[in-house]
Amino acid sequence: MAHTFSELVIEGVLLAPFVTYLAMTLVVIIVLRPLLHVVGFASMFSHARIAELSLYVTVLGLLMLLF
């Protein structure tokens, strides 16, 4: 069974489903940032930005698997 991908259409321009996943991941990360700040996520790692990027990639992968 083949999975059909629905493209995002903005003013007649077709965008790949990957762009939609990127936008959804950005929204999830923006919602999670205050919670991560309260938990002390940045203090757990020596390079907090790299850890945050890794979290972004992980959430992106999970969203791609789920949808």
N, CA, C and O atoms as a GROMACS GRO file, in nm:
protein
  268
    1MET      N    1   0.084  -0.117   0.000
    1MET     CA    2   0.000   0.000   0.000
    1MET      C    3   0.088   0.123   0.000
    1MET      O    4   0.170   0.141   0.090
    2ALA      N    5   0.072   0.207  -0.098
    2ALA     CA    6   0.153   0.328  -0.110
    2ALA      C    7   0.088   0.441  -0.031
    2ALA      O    8  -0.034   0.457  -0.030
    3HIS      N    9   0.173   0.518   0.034
    3HIS     CA   10   0.126   0.633   0.110
    3HIS      C   11   0.122   0.754   0.019
    3HIS      O   12   0.222   0.787  -0.044
    4THR      N   13   0.008   0.819   0.011
    4THR     CA   14  -0.002   0.939  -0.071
    4THR      C   15   0.026   1.060   0.016
    4THR      O   16  -0.031   1.075   0.124
    5PHE      N   17   0.114   1.145  -0.031
    5PHE     CA   18   0.150   1.265   0.042
    5PHE      C   19   0.067   1.382  -0.009
    5PHE      O   20   0.052   1.400  -0.130
    6SER      N   21   0.015   1.459   0.080
    6SER     CA   22  -0.060   1.577   0.039
    6SER      C   23   0.032   1.698   0.045
    6SER      O   24   0.092   1.728   0.149
    7GLU      N   25   0.041   1.766  -0.066
    7GLU     CA   26   0.128   1.883  -0.073
    7GLU      C   27   0.057   2.004  -0.012
    7GLU      O   28  -0.066   2.012  -0.012
    8LEU      N   29   0.135   2.094   0.039
    8LEU     CA   30   0.085   2.220   0.091
    8LEU      C   31   0.085   2.320  -0.024
    8LEU      O   32   0.188   2.336  -0.090
    9VAL      N   33  -0.026   2.387  -0.048
    9VAL     CA   34  -0.037   2.481  -0.158
    9VAL      C   35  -0.050   2.621  -0.100
    9VAL      O   36  -0.144   2.651  -0.026
   10ILE      N   37   0.047   2.707  -0.134
   10ILE     CA   38   0.044   2.847  -0.090
   10ILE      C   39   0.051   2.934  -0.215
   10ILE      O   40   0.154   2.939  -0.282
   11GLU      N   41  -0.058   3.002  -0.245
   11GLU     CA   42  -0.070   3.089  -0.361
   11GLU      C   43  -0.030   3.018  -0.490
   11GLU      O   44   0.041   3.075  -0.573
   12GLY      N   45  -0.075   2.897  -0.506
   12GLY     CA   46  -0.049   2.822  -0.628
   12GLY      C   47   0.085   2.752  -0.634
   12GLY      O   48   0.115   2.685  -0.733
   13VAL      N   49   0.166   2.765  -0.530
   13VAL     CA   50   0.297   2.700  -0.527
   13VAL      C   51   0.285   2.573  -0.442
   13VAL      O   52   0.243   2.578  -0.326
   14LEU      N   53   0.323   2.460  -0.501
   14LEU     CA   54   0.320   2.334  -0.428
   14LEU      C   55   0.447   2.318  -0.346
   14LEU      O   56   0.558   2.328  -0.398
   15LEU      N   57   0.429   2.294  -0.218
   15LEU     CA   58   0.544   2.271  -0.130
   15LEU      C   59   0.545   2.125  -0.088
   15LEU      O   60   0.440   2.065  -0.066
   16ALA      N   61   0.661   2.069  -0.078
   16ALA     CA   62   0.675   1.929  -0.040
   16ALA      C   63   0.623   1.906   0.101
   16ALA      O   64   0.622   1.999   0.183
   17PRO      N   65   0.580   1.785   0.130
   17PRO     CA   66   0.532   1.755   0.265
   17PRO      C   67   0.639   1.780   0.372
   17PRO      O   68   0.606   1.807   0.488
   18PHE      N   69   0.766   1.770   0.335
   18PHE     CA   70   0.874   1.794   0.429
   18PHE      C   71   0.868   1.936   0.487
   18PHE      O   72   0.900   1.957   0.604
   19VAL      N   73   0.826   2.033   0.405
   19VAL     CA   74   0.814   2.171   0.453
   19VAL      C   75   0.706   2.180   0.561
   19VAL      O   76   0.721   2.253   0.659
   20THR      N   77   0.599   2.106   0.542
   20THR     CA   78   0.493   2.102   0.643
   20THR      C   79   0.545   2.041   0.773
   20THR      O   80   0.514   2.090   0.881
   21TYR      N   81   0.624   1.934   0.762
   21TYR     CA   82   0.681   1.871   0.880
   21TYR      C   83   0.777   1.967   0.952
   21TYR      O   84   0.780   1.972   1.075
   22LEU      N   85   0.854   2.044   0.876
   22LEU     CA   86   0.944   2.141   0.938
   22LEU      C   87   0.866   2.246   1.016
   22LEU      O   88   0.904   2.282   1.128
   23ALA      N   89   0.757   2.295   0.958
   23ALA     CA   90   0.676   2.396   1.026
   23ALA      C   91   0.609   2.338   1.151
   23ALA      O   92   0.604   2.404   1.255
   24MET      N   93   0.558   2.215   1.141
   24MET     CA   94   0.496   2.152   1.257
   24MET      C   95   0.598   2.131   1.369
   24MET      O   96   0.567   2.150   1.487
   25THR      N   97   0.719   2.092   1.332
   25THR     CA   98   0.824   2.072   1.432
   25THR      C   99   0.861   2.203   1.499
   25THR      O  100   0.884   2.206   1.620
   26LEU      N  101   0.868   2.310   1.422
   26LEU     CA  102   0.899   2.440   1.479
   26LEU      C  103   0.794   2.482   1.582
   26LEU      O  104   0.828   2.536   1.687
   27VAL      N  105   0.668   2.457   1.552
   27VAL     CA  106   0.561   2.489   1.646
   27VAL      C  107   0.575   2.407   1.774
   27VAL      O  108   0.559   2.460   1.884
   28VAL      N  109   0.605   2.278   1.760
   28VAL     CA  110   0.621   2.191   1.877
   28VAL      C  111   0.738   2.239   1.963
   28VAL      O  112   0.726   2.243   2.086
   29ILE      N  113   0.849   2.274   1.900
   29ILE     CA  114   0.966   2.320   1.976
   29ILE      C  115   0.938   2.453   2.046
   29ILE      O  116   0.981   2.473   2.159
   30ILE      N  117   0.867   2.542   1.979
   30ILE     CA  118   0.833   2.671   2.041
   30ILE      C  119   0.744   2.649   2.164
   30ILE      O  120   0.758   2.720   2.264
   31VAL      N  121   0.653   2.553   2.156
   31VAL     CA  122   0.567   2.523   2.270
   31VAL      C  123   0.647   2.456   2.382
   31VAL      O  124   0.620   2.480   2.500
   32LEU      N  125   0.746   2.373   2.347
   32LEU     CA  126   0.824   2.301   2.447
   32LEU      C  127   0.932   2.387   2.515
   32LEU      O  128   0.975   2.353   2.625
   33ARG      N  129   0.975   2.494   2.453
   33ARG     CA  130   1.086   2.574   2.508
   33ARG      C  131   1.063   2.623   2.651
   33ARG      O  132   1.154   2.611   2.733
   34PRO      N  133   0.946   2.678   2.684
   34PRO     CA  134   0.927   2.720   2.825
   34PRO      C  135   0.936   2.603   2.923
   34PRO      O  136   0.992   2.617   3.032
   35LEU      N  137   0.881   2.489   2.883
   35LEU     CA  138   0.890   2.370   2.969
   35LEU      C  139   1.035   2.325   2.984
   35LEU      O  140   1.077   2.289   3.094
   36LEU      N  141   1.110   2.328   2.877
   36LEU     CA  142   1.252   2.290   2.883
   36LEU      C  143   1.331   2.387   2.971
   36LEU      O  144   1.424   2.346   3.040
   37HIS      N  145   1.294   2.514   2.968
   37HIS     CA  146   1.362   2.613   3.052
   37HIS      C  147   1.334   2.586   3.200
   37HIS      O  148   1.425   2.597   3.283
   38VAL      N  149   1.211   2.550   3.232
   38VAL     CA  150   1.174   2.521   3.372
   38VAL      C  151   1.248   2.397   3.421
   38VAL      O  152   1.293   2.392   3.536
   39VAL      N  153   1.260   2.297   3.336
   39VAL     CA  154   1.325   2.171   3.373
   39VAL      C  155   1.476   2.189   3.387
   39VAL      O  156   1.541   2.112   3.458
   40GLY      N  157   1.531   2.287   3.319
   40GLY     CA  158   1.676   2.309   3.322
   40GLY      C  159   1.748   2.232   3.214
   40GLY      O  160   1.859   2.182   3.236
   41PHE      N  161   1.686   2.222   3.097
   41PHE     CA  162   1.742   2.146   2.986
   41PHE      C  163   1.879   2.198   2.944
   41PHE      O  164   1.970   2.118   2.918
   42ALA      N  165   1.896   2.329   2.939
   42ALA     CA  166   2.022   2.388   2.893
   42ALA      C  167   2.138   2.357   2.988
   42ALA      O  168   2.252   2.344   2.944
   43SER      N  169   2.109   2.346   3.116
   43SER     CA  170   2.216   2.320   3.212
   43SER      C  171   2.262   2.174   3.214
   43SER      O  172   2.364   2.142   3.275
   44MET      N  173   2.187   2.087   3.148
   44MET     CA  174   2.223   1.945   3.144
   44MET      C  175   2.331   1.914   3.040
   44MET      O  176   2.392   1.807   3.044
   45PHE      N  177   2.355   2.006   2.950
   45PHE     CA  178   2.446   1.982   2.838
   45PHE      C  179   2.553   2.090   2.833
   45PHE      O  180   2.528   2.204   2.873
   46SER      N  181   2.671   2.054   2.784
   46SER     CA  182   2.777   2.154   2.770
   46SER      C  183   2.752   2.246   2.652
   46SER      O  184   2.794   2.362   2.654
   47HIS      N  185   2.683   2.197   2.549
   47HIS     CA  186   2.647   2.278   2.432
   47HIS      C  187   2.495   2.272   2.417
   47HIS      O  188   2.442   2.183   2.350
   48ALA      N  189   2.428   2.367   2.479
   48ALA     CA  190   2.282   2.364   2.484
   48ALA      C  191   2.220   2.379   2.346
   48ALA      O  192   2.117   2.319   2.318
   49ARG      N  193   2.281   2.458   2.258
   49ARG     CA  194   2.226   2.478   2.124
   49ARG      C  195   2.232   2.350   2.041
   49ARG      O  196   2.140   2.322   1.965
   50ILE      N  197   2.337   2.274   2.056
   50ILE     CA  198   2.349   2.147   1.984
   50ILE      C  199   2.246   2.048   2.038
   50ILE      O  200   2.188   1.971   1.962
   51ALA      N  201   2.224   2.049   2.168
   51ALA     CA  202   2.124   1.961   2.227
   51ALA      C  203   1.984   2.000   2.179
   51ALA      O  204   1.900   1.913   2.154
   52GLU      N  205   1.959   2.130   2.167
   52GLU     CA  206   1.830   2.176   2.119
   52GLU      C  207   1.810   2.141   1.971
   52GLU      O  208   1.700   2.105   1.930
   53LEU      N  209   1.916   2.150   1.893
   53LEU     CA  210   1.910   2.108   1.753
   53LEU      C  211   1.882   1.959   1.743
   53LEU      O  212   1.804   1.915   1.658
   54SER      N  213   1.944   1.880   1.829
   54SER     CA  214   1.921   1.736   1.830
   54SER      C  215   1.777   1.705   1.868
   54SER      O  216   1.716   1.614   1.812
   55LEU      N  217   1.722   1.780   1.960
   55LEU     CA  218   1.582   1.764   1.997
   55LEU      C  219   1.491   1.798   1.879
   55LEU      O  220   1.392   1.730   1.855
   56TYR      N  221   1.525   1.904   1.805
   56TYR     CA  222   1.448   1.943   1.686
   56TYR      C  223   1.449   1.831   1.583
   56TYR      O  224   1.344   1.797   1.528
   57VAL      N  225   1.565   1.774   1.557
   57VAL     CA  226   1.576   1.666   1.459
   57VAL      C  227   1.498   1.542   1.506
   57VAL      O  228   1.436   1.474   1.425
   58THR      N  229   1.503   1.514   1.635
   58THR     CA  230   1.429   1.400   1.690
   58THR      C  231   1.279   1.420   1.675
   58THR      O  232   1.208   1.328   1.634
   59VAL      N  233   1.230   1.537   1.708
   59VAL     CA  234   1.086   1.566   1.694
   59VAL      C  235   1.047   1.561   1.547
   59VAL      O  236   0.939   1.512   1.514
   60LEU      N  237   1.131   1.613   1.459
   60LEU     CA  238   1.105   1.607   1.315
   60LEU      C  239   1.092   1.462   1.268
   60LEU      O  240   0.999   1.429   1.194
   61GLY      N  241   1.182   1.378   1.310
   61GLY     CA  242   1.176   1.238   1.273
   61GLY      C  243   1.052   1.170   1.325
   61GLY      O  244   0.989   1.090   1.254
   62LEU      N  245   1.015   1.200   1.449
   62LEU     CA  246   0.893   1.140   1.506
   62LEU      C  247   0.768   1.186   1.433
   62LEU      O  248   0.678   1.105   1.409
   63LEU      N  249   0.761   1.313   1.397
   63LEU     CA  250   0.646   1.361   1.323
   63LEU      C  251   0.639   1.297   1.185
   63LEU      O  252   0.530   1.266   1.137
   64MET      N  253   0.752   1.277   1.122
   64MET     CA  254   0.752   1.214   0.990
   64MET      C  255   0.708   1.069   1.000
   64MET      O  256   0.643   1.018   0.908
   65LEU      N  257   0.741   1.002   1.108
   65LEU     CA  258   0.697   0.864   1.124
   65LEU      C  259   0.547   0.854   1.155
   65LEU      O  260   0.480   0.761   1.111
   66LEU      N  261   0.497   0.950   1.231
   66LEU     CA  262   0.358   0.944   1.272
   66LEU      C  263   0.260   0.985   1.163
   66LEU      O  264   0.150   0.931   1.154
   67PHE      N  265   0.300   1.081   1.080
   67PHE     CA  266   0.207   1.132   0.979
   67PHE      C  267   0.247   1.087   0.846
   67PHE      O  268   0.181   1.119   0.748
   0.00000   0.00000   0.00000
